Amino acid sequence: MPLGVTIPENEVRRYMGFRGPVEASPETDAMIKKAVSSLEKDCSPKYVSKEYPVTVEGTTVHFADITIESRALARNLAGCTHCVLFAATAGPACDMLVKRAAVTSSAYASCCQAAGAAAIEAYCDLINDKIVEEYEAKGLFARPRFSPGYGDLSLSHQKDWFRLLDITKNTGIELTDSLLMVPTKSVTAIIGLSPNKLPCVKQGCESCTMSQTCAFSRKE
Amino acid sequence: MTLKERLGKEWLFCDGGTGTILQEKGLKGGELPETWNLLRPDDIKALGRAYFDAGCNIVNSNTFGANRFKYDNVAEVVAAGVRLCREARHEAGRDDDAYVAIDIGPTGKLLAPMGDLPFNEAVEVFAEEIKAGAEAGGDLVLIETMSDSYEAKAAIIAAHESCDLPVIVTMVYDETGKLLTGGSVEGTVAMLEGLKVDAIGVNCGFGPDKMIPIVKRILACCSLPVVVNPNAGLPRTEGGKTVFDIGPEEFSNIMKEIAEMGVHVMGGCCGTTPAHISELIKTVSPLPFKAPEKKHGTYVTSFSECVEIGPKPVIIGERINPTGKKRFKQALRENDTDYILTEGLKQEESGAHILDVNVGLPEIDEPSMMENIVFKLQSVTTLPLQLDTTDIEALERGMRIYNGKPMINSVNGKREVIEAVMPLVAKYGGVLVGLPLDEAGIPETSDGRIAVAKKIYEAADEYGISRDDIVIDGLAMTVSSDPTSAIATLDTVRRIRDEFGGHSILGVSNISFGLPARELITAHFLTMAMQNGLSCAIINPCNDHMMASYRSYCALMNKDPQCLGFINAYSEYKSDGTFGGATAGAAGTAASASTGAKLSLAESIERGVTGRAAEAMQEGISEGTDPLELINSELIPALDKVGQGFEKGTVFLPQLLMSADAAKAAFEVVKKSMADKPRQVKGKVILATVKGDIHDIGKNIVKVMLENYGYDVIDLGKDVAPETIVDAAIKDDVKVVGLSALMTTTVVSMEETIKLLREKKPDTKVVVGGAVMTQEYADKIGADAYSKDAMQTVRYCDEVFGV
């Protein structure tokens, strides 16, 4: 399949807002399956990445020619000597699928939207795993990926990512004036690399400050 | 000699990399290369000089990214780049045999509908660069590194509208031969040829070895000179620096292989240097040169699909057309684009290859409607479109923003019509339908029709339109008024094929007008026409009889390998005449899979069974029940029940939406039955996603819910400026405006919109929602209300309108 990775259906259900003991209906499940299979077929994922040495002083992070002030990122990168910046997109097909579905069925549109979110996350996990593996061989251990807009890492740093990685040319992702990415199913992130392995890293929802109030938070 | 005189007649050579060489001279990552035109002119001139000295005939000015999104002084930067390149040429003593290109790269923005840059604005952006370059003395426009055919089209139109210089276009494909936006090599070549460029090619992306399969495909379909400018291999990072692996000798050895395939212009891209190009010229110029040959293919394309006319009959869906359809006329008058789009999507799912688009109605602004529908259709369907109108302004506006090479319906033998339509086809490209009728009327015999067809072909020659891009209509007219009409039509179709080697088209269903059981005779006529060589059939693909005729013909005539198309379509066929799943699926209604045996209207809405909800509503109306009674006693209570469940947390969003979809389908039945009568609405509500924000799924959900509850929704879309919202509110005196924002960064626009509304239209209430929104936030930015979901917005509107 062109996406190169399976879209987990339970994640699609989570993005659609299913919570607690209520089961999705057979109709909903059929819709999810349809959305997942069209996305796995039509996605044209692309990514670009680059490695830089990184230094962290207090709450200040330096890499390439930029300086970032962010307590959360500094904490994430503590002890790191290098970092990998990357940008990834599931491609334009998902946005079109959502638009198309919205004409005839808002239920299916929300399904495609959720499947697209799960698709880009799954694709990022795939790239992330590759990076982890590649650097472990070199004796560097990866920290959880961190994105502009997380915690106090300002979204305005999107511009730095786009400049350093030449993202538009390499992947077709555009950064709008309001710092959003098109195709919408796109991610930019930094992965810290440290010579020391950290035990039990908190990741994803569990490490987010919004997890108590967020409607989409992953909960047991 | 001018470049135009030399292109395609002898070997010509482009330059190599610019950015990669400037980086070696100290250009920092992220520093804009064109700034050096003003800051380090000597370095830029030296680079140009090195390429002229290497023997290049075409050298790029350093203007690739010099557009208004990156520069405030576009004209100055571009003019300086062109001037430096001209000076370099003069110093190299190459004024007589080398050309200075105005180099045009992508804007870095995605065009709408995918991104936020409107097509006509993209044209302006490119025109600004090209005008400055032409005034500074550029000899040609080289549009390169384009990974979106739509953006390339904008640049080409800008070039043709700003100057008379030759235009060369090179695109970037991936290894499978696709553009980033999904377009194929063949479709892109067809579009570019239609736009009348002077040479077509490929650049960047990867090294010459990996370009070979793509070059092969270009050469197979392209009638113009072909340009190949590869990288020096794939870029790699080494110690923070980008390096390329293919050296001058290896590069020119592979390029020699490509030259022997029959290309015409060669050069390099990222990582190639004057040494690469010098070696390339040395290796290739002694080789024999093959001039480009005219290819004969007829292609209609969208941004991603490419339909070839000729190998087997093409189905053109006829349903986007108001003729004789009350409900469609109502949709046009009320600007109900969703209805029109749904008609398109249904036909796509039924097997149409191209969609005819006719949105003409005397009382509407047809040019704006055509532009709007073309724009919206190409954001939801990949099918190519056939623009069907007699309004020349509507035709031009549709063709201009069309993303690909459309079909045009139609021209005829009247001089006045030829003079209006053919220049547009010559400018924008398209496959043109020619009706064989003229000032003398419709010829009754095939002899008469063939004579007019000949006139149309000759007119195409006159305007420089390829005869391959003409499709002649056989003119199907009802057999009920003239018993020989079918014979004349079939003769015409056959003679177009036999006497001109041409393509034909029919509006097939006209044949049965005035007869009972029309689909029977129309379907048989379709089979006969295909057997007589019909290339394109304009039909209703949602009609089972028509598609049965088409699929049977393809299976019988060896145009359906292993009969797979036929087998897949009719695997569930019952001999009682029910056609099974092939054409039954209504667009996107996944939920209708379970048809729900005889649920009541209320039940089918509660359970979200779309197909049954529409059917139950239809049954109720047929039994004589007042539709409004059905809405009030069944539809609304059922929706309310689901809505309350959602508010309590026992029903989740997907189920709420499925019920909403079912209710919408039932409403559609009511609308159809009351297409002529004024509707009763509770009130008008404006919805918009605020400026800077491109997320609209939440807003769309609110829209569906509000419409189901009887509100007339003015949907302004996404990324909407405060002024647009305020103007719309004033124009229709709208009481409630709903604003959506997903990101904290765009809540600012929400605040601005509210401020402007308070100033200009203080009596309008504002309700806000979106992922980051909270009651506290809503209070802070001065909204009247916060809704956490679609149901709350409905409740709020009911409160404001007192219903």
Interface residues (C-beta under 8 A of the other chain):
Chain A: M16 G17 F18 R19 V22 A24 S25 P26 E27 T28 A30 M31 K34 S44 K46 K50 E51 Y52 A64 D65 P92 A93 D95 M96 V98 K99 R100 A101 A102 V103 T104 S105 S106 A107 Y108 A109 S110 C111 Q113 L155 R163 L164 T168 K169 G172 E174 T176 D177 S178 L179 L180 V182 P183 T184
Chain B: K28 G29 G30 P106 G108 K109 L110 P113 M114 G115 D116 T145 S147 D148 K178 L180 T181 G182 T237 G240 D338 L341 T342 L345 S379 V380 T381 T382 A586 A587 G588 T589 A590 A591 A593 S594 G608 V609 T610 G649 T650 F652 L653 P654 Q655 L657 M658 A660 D661 K691 G692 D693 I694 H695 D696 I697 N700 I701 V704 M743 T745 T746 S749
